[in-house]
Amino acid sequence: MSSRPCVRQFAESPYRTSGLSNLGCHSNSSRAMMRVTVWRTSPRGQIGVPRLKRILSFGFLLMGFSFTVTQGLLIRELLVAFFGNELSIGLILGNWLILEAVGSGLLGRLADRWRGKAPSFAALQVLFALFLPLCLYAAYTSRSIVGAIPGEGVGLIPIFYSSFLILTPLALVDGAMFAFGCRAYSHLTSDEASSIGWVYVYEALGAIAGGIVFTYLFIPFLYSLQIVLILSGLNLLSAALVLASSDSSNPGLIVVPVLLTASLGFLLSPQAEEVQRWATRQQWTGYNLVYSENSVYGNVAVVQREAQYTFYADGIPILTAPVPDVALSEEIVHLPLLFIPQPRRALVLSGGVGGVLHELAKYPLKQIDYAELDPLLIKAVLRFPTPLTLSELSDPRLTVEYVDGQLLVRRKEWGIAPHPKEGYDLVIVNLPYPSTLQLNRFYTVEFFQIVRGLLAKEGVLVIGCPGTLTYMSDELRDLNTMAYHTLQQTFSYVRPIPGDVTLWLASPSDELSTVPLGALVERWEGRGLETQLLTASHIRLRLGQRRLDWFWTSLGEEKGGKALVNRDLHPVGLFYGLSYWNALFSPHLARVFAFTGRLNLWSLSLPIIGCGLLFLTVVKLTAKGKGAIVPMAIATTGFTGMTADLIIIFAFQTLYGYVYHWIGLLITAFMAGLSLGGLLMTRRLAGIGSERPILLKLELAIVLYWALLPMALSNLYSRITYPLVFTSTQGILLFLNALAGFLVGSQFPLANRMWLKGREALGGTAGVLYACDLVGAFLGSIVVSVVLMPVLGILETCLLAAILKLGSLLLVVALPPRS
């Protein structure tokens, strides 16, 4: 996998270049004669080599730091425009990785033809610094590119081409810098292969620092333009140092300091904040944007129209005040409470402020607990107070917990967080349908089992799914059927309330099925609550048998169709959620999703096995294709590296909830393992005689990792109820992710040494293998999160990764002993 995390000696002396734009080529035949002897015969070179090595090392650290921060920043801004489900995230990240691969594999070949190696790397740093603010502005105006307004859904094709255009300049430079950096560093060492390894390690270490600084320093305290200007300034400073150490007569020494001064001057000026506000308003053209701020969890924006405020989270409208979504707020509270004679306690998991809490306050409840993940949302609501939100948040019965909802219920289950001994009479999960892995955790059997333990004897759980009162499409049917079957695994009584939003009620009590409609209406009238929509007639309509019969018939005669049960280790609900999303915004791809839903482990394994055996036969019989084995091994390792990162992060979230700093630690653990693996292997390269046996051992170790990982995860899940296992699992998952990174990082320097033999183009060699690594990571980022984990489940995805690497191992076996 690339040494970047989400979410990478044989030419003329660098002192003899003529500037940033000097693109002159040199003869390939002269490379072997030039080596590093230039440095040894020049007194200035003897002093300059160590200094330039240190400066380039700083440049490589900054390279990993910059690309990690830039990737995270631009993806966050684009998700505000395009909504953050697994498809849009996968497309945006996929475009970045593919463009990186093009920059590394194709543009990287130019590294061996450039005369000025270190100045060429500096030139790319300057380009990166100049492209950054332009790409940030393009991200802000991305909705204008596709012709969409804020809050409007965007299809897959517009997301693909707009993000592709926006990311192209930076991602191409990103990929090319690795190859140019390897070539520049090789001038200063006697071992070409180790130079690639060192660049790889430095970049990985920079990526670790970038992830930590971006999460805990940049996002909480700086706005996007400030981050971009800091990155531009650092890259210009690094470029100036490289140029100063390689050629004092380089004209870039005049241009770059001027650009650096301008960048820092603008960063420190009050105009920077004005430009930031202006650029942010471009994201909300046609709206009166009064507030926009980022937290570690996402972006919160507020739009005002007269006296009405609409609050957005990552571009999605989530509440309005002082006039809320009356229909949803009243129905999601009052309809479930009809089945509870005397409600006393309620728990709201997200989406409470802006209507739901207001409706709950109408009851004589003793306790209202409310979980909201992002404190910034409540901060924004309090900054723009309305009578509705002030009355909700000032209720003395209300306790607000700024924590992931799943983590809160698990803490209550364990007794870590307080919960009523009598149990909750009502638990409301007011979240969107499962279109992301994070959201899917609230729709699984395991989550419902925890909630079941917190309910009172007659308590009711209510969740929402997209609904209809006319025609039910296949995607809508599968999504609602999944919800029904999954709830049935835990609750004895499950009842839908059909509508534009289908409310699913689940309870251990038979009140859901035995209380006649007339008694429910009488109970409602006896409560005498003031509502805008809900009346006795409306209740008869919503709960009427005729509508219920139509709904069951639309789902299928057996009340369920063919949809599967949604589980933590088999998040099929995500696939159904993405299928529904796709039907809304890209209906022409419906057949693709239908085909994907029919895939299984064997239908995916057999083509992999068949292609592997066919290629192996061709290699054995014709001796052709051997040159593709090492790149294929790197590509499959990139794929499995990304797969390990995604699976372990998701496994952590299903067990402990969405804890942002722990997600950062998991990614850091992978990168630390990758850095350590790359470092140890790079130091060993000089003493390695034949690389093939070591590569075979690494391939075998990766196969064993994937064969054992599903057993480890299954054991952890089965014993998670034990306190010691629950507390120690965090460390175990950190170790598993670090181990995956270690195996990935160990293979890359070794493969580069093997691939470099018989080739003079070091830049092209590093670029090609790095591109293969990125392509594998790209496939992993999309295929694993969108297809494999939802359709196959986590355990079978691990087995498929083992089969893929087993095929790669067999190909490596086919290499000659002295490859």
N, C-alpha and C positions, 0 to 999 in steps of 0.2 A: 504494500500500500504506500501511496505517496507519503512523504514525511510531513505533509501538512494535514491537520486534523479536518465535522459536521454533518453542520454544522453550518510531506513532499520533498612543457619542458622542451619541445621539439621545434621551436620556431624562433624568430628573432627576439632579441631582448625587448621588454616593454619600454625600456628607456629610448628606443629608437622610433617610437611612433610620432606622428605629426599632428595628432589632434583627434577630437571626437568623431569627425567625419572622414577620417583616413580609412578607406575601405580597400586599400591596395592588397593584392594577393601575393603570396610568395610561392616559390617552387616546392612541390612536394619532395623532390629528390634531395633538397638541402636539409630536410628536417633531421635526419639521422646524424648529420655532421654538426648541427648547431647545439643540440642538447643543452646542458646547463653550463657548458664551458665558458660561455660569454660572461656569466656571473663570476666565475673563478679568476678570470684574467683582468677583471675590472675592479680597481680598488673601491670605486663607488658602488659597484654591484655587491661586493662583499659586505658592505655596511647596509645596503638597501634591501637585500633579500629578506632578512628577518623582519625588518620594519614593514615591508610590503606584505609579507605573509600575515603579520598581525592585522594589518589594515584590511586585507582581503577576508581574513577570518571574521573580523567585525562585520564586514559587508555581507557575508553568508549568514551570520546570525541575524542581521537586520533583514535579510531576504526572507527567512522563515517567519520572523516576527511580523514583517509588513504584509506578507501574503495571508497570514492567518487572520490578522486584524481586518484587512481589506475584504477578504472573503466573508467574514462574519458580518461586517458592516453593510456591504452591498446586498447580501442575501436578506438581512433584516429589512432594509429599505424596500427591496423588491417584494418581500412578503406583505408589507403594508399595502402595496398596490394590488397584489395578486392572491391574497389570502394564503394562510399557511397550512395547507394539508400536504400529505406525503407526495402527491403527484406534483404539485407546484414546487415544493422544496426539491424533489428529485430532479425535475427538469432544470431548475436554476443551477443547482450544484452540478448536475451532469454537464450542462453547457460549459461551466467553469473548468471542469476536469478535462473535457474533450478539447477545449481550446488550449489548455495548458499542454496537453499531449501533442497537439499540432505545433505549438511554439517550441516544445522541447525536441520533438522528432524531426521536424522539417527545418525550422529556423535554426535549430541547434547545429545543423550540419554546416552552417556558415561560420561557426566558431573556428573551424580548422583553416578557413581561408582568410580570416582577418589578420592583418599584420599586428595591430595593437591589441594584445590579449586583455590585459588589465584595463586599459582605457576603453575597450569595447564593452567590458562589463560595466564600467562607470557610465558609459553612454546609455546603457539599458536602464540603469538606476535613474538617470535624468529623465528618460522617457516615462518611466513608471511614475515619477514625481509629478510630471506634467499631465499625464493621463488621469491621475487620481481625481482631482476636482471636477474634471469634465465628465467622468463616468458617474460620479456622485450626482451631479446635476441631471444627467440622463436618467438615473434611477428615480429621481424626484418627478420627472416628467414622463415616466414610462406609461402612465395611463393615457396621456395625450397621444403617445405613439400608436396605441391600439384603439383609441377613440372611446374610452370607457370613462364613466364618472365614478367618484368615490362611493364605495358600498356596492357597486355593481359587479356581479360575477364575470370572470374572464375565462374563456376556453383555453384548452391546452395549446392549440396552434399559436394564438397571439402571445401566450406566456413564453412559448419556445422562441419565436423569432425576435420578440422584443428583448428578452433577457440575453439572447445570443448577440444581438447588435450592441447592447450596452456593455457586456462583459468582454467583447472581442479584444479591444486594445490592451487592457490590463492582463487578461489571461494569456495572450500570446507573448507579451513581454515576460510575464511570470515564468512560463515554460522555457523560453529562450535563455533566461538568466541562469538557470541551473547548468545548461550545457556550456555557456560562455564562462561561467564561474569555474567549472571543472577544467576547462582549457587554460584559463588564466592561472589557476593554482598549480597546474601541472608544470608550468615554467619554473616553479620554485622548489620542486621536489624531484627526487631521482626515481620515483616509482609512480608511473601514471595511474595504475589501478588504485593505489592508496589515496591519490589526490581526489578521485571521485568519491571514495568512502568518506574522506574528511569533509568534503563539501556537504555530503548527505547528512553527516552527523551534526555539523554546525547548523544546517538549516533546520533539522529536527529540534535542536536545543532552542533555536530562535522561535520555532513554532510553539514550544511549551510556554516560553515567556510571553509570547503574543496572546495565547489563549487566556492566561492568567490575568495579564494586564488589561486586556479588552473586557473581560468579565467583571473584574472587581475594581477597576480604576477608570477606564475610559467610559464605559456605559453609564455608571452611576453619576459621574461628575462632569462629563464633557458632552457637547453636542457633536453631531456628525462632522460638520465642517471643521471644527477644532481638531478632531481626530485625524482628518485627512491632511490638514496643514502640518500637524506634527509629523505624520508619516512622510509627507513630501520633504519637510525640512531635514529629517534624519537621513533620507536617501540622498538628498543633495549634499549634505555634509559628508556622507560616506564617499560619494562620487568625487568630491573635491579632494579628500584625503588620498584616494587612489590615484588621481591625476597628479597631485603634488609629489607623490612618491615614485611615480613612473616616468614623468617627463616634465621638467620645470618650464619648458618652452611651449607646452600645450596650450592652445588658445582657449580650451575649455576652462582653464584656471581663471580666466576673466569672466566667462559667461556664468559658470556654476555659482561662484560666490555672489554674483548679482542676483541670481534666482533665489539663492538661499536667503539673502538679506530681505528680498521682497516677500518671501514666504513667511519668515519670522515676523517681519514688520506688520504684515496683514493679520497674522495670528494674534498679535498683541494689541491691535487697534480695535476701537469700538465698532468699526465698520464690519468686522467679522460676524458679530452677532446679528447685525442688521441684514447682512447677506444670508445668514442661516434662516432667519425668519422669512425673508423673501423667497428663498428656495423651497422651504417647507410649504409655503402657500401655493407654490406651483403644483404641489401634490394634491391640493384641494381646490383646484380652479373652479370657480362658480359657487364656492361655499365661504361662509364667514368663519374662518378658523380662528378660534380664540385661545386654543391651548394645544400644545403637542410636546410630549416628553417621553423619554425612553427609560425603561428599567431593565434589569437583567431578564425579565420575563417577556418583554415586548414593548411595543409603542402604544401609548394612550393619547388619543386626540379628542378634542371637544369642538363641535361645530354649533354655532348659534344661529337661530332663525327667529327673529323677534324675541319673545320671552322663552322660547323652547330650546333646550339643549339636547344634543345627541352625542353620546359618548361612544367612541370607537376603540376597539382593541385590535391592533394589527390590521387596521382598515375595515374591520367588521363591526357594524353597529350592534351594540349590546344592550343599551338602555337609553330611554328618553325621559326627560323630566322638564317641567312638572307634570306634563301629560304623558303617562306611560302607555305601554302596550296593554290596554285595558283587558282585551279578550284573554290573552295568555295569562296575565297576572291573576285575574279572577278565577279562571277555570283551573289552573294548576294548583290553586290553594283550596278553593271552596268545594270543588267536586270530590276530591279525595276525602275531605273532612266530613262529607255527608255520611260516610260509612263508619265514622267514629262518634259515638254518642256524646262523650265528654272529653274533648281534646285538651291536654294540659302541657305537652312539651313537643317542640318541633325542631328539626335539624334541617338547615338549608345548605346544600353543597353547591356554591357558586350561583350567580345570577339572582341574588336576593334583593339588593338595593335597586330602587327604581320600579317598585310596584309590588313585588312578592312580599317583602317585609311589611309593607303598608297593609296588605290584605290580612296577613297573619295577625297583625296588631288589633284587628277587630274582634278577636276571640279572647276569652279570659284565660290566656295561657300563662303558665307560671315561668316558662323558660323557652327562649328562642336562641339557638346556637347557629352561627352563620360562618361558613368557611369561604374565604376569598383568597385566591393564590397571590394576586399582585396588590400590594399595599398602595401602589401608585393610582389604581382605579379609585379607591376610596378617597385618596388625597385629592384627586381631580374633582370628585363629586362634592367634597367639602369646599373646594375652592370656588365652585359655582353653585352655591346652595339654592335650593328651591324649597317651598313648604313641604313638598312630598318627601324629599330625601332627608331634610332636617328632622322631620317627625320620625322617620324610620330609624335613623342612626342615634337619636336621643332617647329611644325607648329603653327604660331601665331594665327591662327583661332581656334585652339583647346582649349577647356576647359575640364579638367579632374575632375570629381567628384568622390571621394572615398565614395560611398554610394550605398545601395541597389537600383537596377534599379526601382523597383516598388515604393519605397519610393520617389525616385527622381521625377517620373512622377506625383505622388500625390502632392508633394510639388509644382510642377509647376502648377498643376491644381488649387491649392489653392492660388497661387500667392506668396507663401513663397520663392520659388526659381525662378529666372528670366527665362522667356521664350519669344521667339519672338511673337509680337502681330499678325504677319501675319501667324504664325504657322509653323511647320516643314514640309518640302517637303518630307522628308524620315525619317522613324523611323525603325531602324534595331534592332531586338531582336536576337542576335547571341548567343543563349544558347542551351544546349542539350535538347532533348525531355523530357517530364515531368516524370522522374523516381523517383523523390522525391517530398514531399509536398512543399518544398521550390521552386523547379523549376516549379511545377504545377501552382503557382500563376501567372506566365507569360503567361498562356494559357487559362485564364478564361474570361467569358463575362465581368465581372466587370473590369478587367484590360484593355481589348480592348476598353471598353467605355471611360476610362480615356484617353487612347492614342488617341482615335477618337477626343476628345476635344482639343488635342494639334496639330492636323494635319491642314495643309492648305487646301484650297478648293479642290485642285488636289493632295493632299498629299497621300503617299502610306506607309502602314505598311507592313513589310516583316518578316515572321518567317520561321523557317525550321523544317522539320520533316523527319525521315528516309524514304527513297524511294526505288524504283526499276524500272528497265526498262524491266523486264522479268516477273516473277511470283509474284503476290501480295498475301501474306499469309493473313490469317484471322486477325492475330494480327496487321499486317501492315495496313490492310484495316481499322480496327477499329480506329487505332491511327490517320490516315489521315482523316477519316470521322468525327471524333470528332473535329479535327481542323477546317474542313470546316463548320460544323454545328454551331460551337461556333462563328466563325468569321461572319457567316451569321446573327447572332443575333444582330450585331452592324453595320456592313457595308453593303451598298447597292450592292457593287460589289466585288466579291471574285474570284480570278483566281489562279489556281495552275500552276507551271512550273515543270513538272515531271522530275525526274532524280534520280541518286543515293541518292541525297538529294532533297526532294521535297520542293520547295520554294512556300510558300503561300503568295500571294499578296492580300491586302485588301485596299479599298479606298472608300471615299464617291463620287468620280468622276467616270463617265462612260468611262473615258479614257482606263480603263483596258479592256473593252469589245468592244469598238467602233473603236479604232485606228487599221487599217489593218496592217498586218505583213510587207507589203512592206514599209509603212510609218515609221515603227519602225526601219527597216534596214536602210532606208535613213537617219533617225535621227542619228543613230549610226555612219554611215559613215561621216556625216557632222560634228560630234564632233571631229573626228581625234585623238582619244586617243590611246596611246601606251599600248597594252596589250599582254600577252604571249599566252593566250588561246582564248579569245573572238575575233571572226571574224564575218563577215556578214554571212558566211555559218553556223557557229556554232549557231548564233542567229536563223536562219531559222530552224535549226534542233531542237533547244530547245523549240521554240515557235510555232512549226508547228502544224497544225490542226490534223494531223494523230496521233501524239503522244498524243495530248490532248484528242482526242476521245477514244483512248485506255485506258487512265487513268480513264476517267469517267465511261467507261464500267467496268473496274476492280473494281471500288468502288461500283458499283451497278447501275441498270438502273435508279433509282430515285436519283442518285447523293448523296447517303448518307448511304445506308444500315440501320443498326439499332443502330449505336453508339449514345450515349446521348450527350447532351450539357454539357460542362465543366463549373462549377460555383464555386465560392469561398466556399459556404456552401455545395456543392456537388462535390468534386474534382474527378470526374470520370476519368479525364485525367490521373491521377496518376495510376489508375488501368490499363488503356490501355497501359501506358508506361511500367509498370512492366510486363504485359503480353508479350509485345514485347521483353523486356529484357530476360524474362524467355525462350521465344522461341529461342533466340540466344544461351543461355548458359545451359539451362536445359530443352530441348524440351520434355523430357519424362513426364514433369509435365504439359503439355499443357491442358490436360483434366481437371486437378484440377482447373486451372484458368478459363476454360470455364464454369465449374460448379459453381465456385464462382461468376462469372459475372451474373448468373441467380438468385442469392439470393435476397430476399427483406425482408422488416420488418416482414411480416407475416410468411414467411417460417422460419425465425429465432426465432420469438416469440412463435410460437405454440409449438415447442419442449421444450422450457424453461418452458412454462406454464404446459405442459403435465407432464414433469419430476417432477416439483414442486408439482403438485397435487398428482401424484402417490406416491412420497416420504411422503407427508403429510398424505395420507391415510394409508400407512404402519405404520407410527408412531402412529396414532390415534388408529388403530385396534390391533396392535401387541405390542405396547410399545417398539418396537425395533428401533434402529437408532437414538435415542435421543442424543447419544454421538457425532454424526457427525454434529449436527446442528450448534454448536458454530464454529467449524472449517470451515464449509461451509459459515457461515456469514462472517468470516474473509477473506476467499478467494474471495468472491464476492465484499467485500469492497476493497481488494487489486486491483481487476480488475477495479472497478469503479474509484478508486483513480488515477491509471495510466491513465485511459481514460480521466478524468477531466484535468489532467496535459497536455496531448497531445492536446486535443480539444482547450483549452484556449490558449496555445502557438500558435497553428495553426491559431486560430481566430485573435490573435494579429498580426501575420505575414501578413495575408491577408489584414489587415487594415493599418498597419504602415510599412510594409516591414521588412526585416531581419536586426534587430538592435541587435547586440550581447549582449550588456550590459542589454538591456531590457529583453531579453530571460533569462539571469541570474537572473534578479530581479523577473521574474515570477516564476522561479523554487524556488528561495529563499522564495518568498511569500508562496508557498505551504509548504515548509519545516518549515517555521516559524509557520504557522497555525497548522501543524502536531505536532510540539514541544509544542505549547501552549495547544492544546487539550490533549496531553499526560500528560503534567505537571498538568493541572487542575484536570483531572480525577484521576491521581495517588494520589494527595493530598486529594481527596474526598473519596478514597477507604475505609479508616478506619471508616468513618461514614456511610457507605452504609450498610443497612440491607439486602435487596434483590436486586440482580443485574438485574433480568429479566425485571422489569419495565423500568429501565434506558436504557437497551439494546434495548427494544422495541421503546423507544422514539428516540434513535439514528438511528435505522433502518428506522423509519418513516421520520426522518429529512433528511436522505440520499435520500429516495424515492422522497420527496418533492423537494429537490435540483435538482434532475434530471428531474423532471416534469416541473420545472420552468426555468431551464437553457436554453432550446431551445427558450422559449418566450423571455427571456432576450437578447439572441444573435440576434434573429430576429429583435427585436426593435432597438438594437444598429446598425445593418446593415442598416435598413430602414431609420434611421435618421442620418447616419454618415456624410451626406453632410452639416449638421448644424455645424458651428464652435464650439459651446459650447459642443455638443455631441462628436465631434471629439477629443477635448482636454480632456474631462472628461472620455472618454472610457478607457484610459490607467489605471486610478485609479480603475475603475469598474472591469476590468479584473483582476487586482492585488487582489482586494477584493474577487472576485469569486474563484480565485485559492487558496487564503488563507483560505477561508471558506471550500473548499473541503478538504484541508489538516487538518483543525481543526476537521472535522467530522471523518476522518480516524484515526487521532491520539487519539481522545477521546475513540474510541471503543476498541483499542488494549489492554490497561491495564485492562479494565473492563472484556473483554472476557477471559483474562488470569486468573483473579480471579475466574470466573465461572468455567473454565476448570480445575483449580487447585484443586477444592473441591473433596475430596475423593481420591486424588492422592498424593503420596509422592515424586514422581520424578519431582522436580521443573525444572531441566535442560531439561528433556524430554518434559515437558509441554510447556515451553517457546519455545523450538526448534520446536515442532509440529506446534504451531500456527504461529510462524514466518515463517515456511516453507509454510504454507497455504497462508499467506500474499504474499510471494514471487512468488508462483505459480500463484496466481491471477494477480499479477503485470506482470509476464512473458506473460500470455495470452493477457493481455491488450496491452503490448508493440508490439506484432506481429499482433494480430487480428484487433485491432483498426486502426492502421496506414496503414496496407496493405489491409484489407478487409472492415471493417465497414465504415470508413470515405469515402473511394473512392466509394464503391458500394452503401451504403445507404445514404450517406451524413451526415453532422454534426447533423442536427436536428433529423433525425430518429435514429442515433446512441445514442443520448441522451435519446430518448424514450425507446430504447432497454435496456439501462442501468437502467432506471426506472423500467422496467418490471422485470429485473433480481433481483434488490433489493427488489421489491415487493414480489417476490417468497421467498427471504431470510427472509423478514419480517413475512410472513405467517408461515414459519418454526419456527421462534422464538416464535410466538404465541403458537405453539404446545408444547413448553417447560412447565414443571410443574411450578406452581407459586413460589415454593421455590427451583428452580434449583440452 
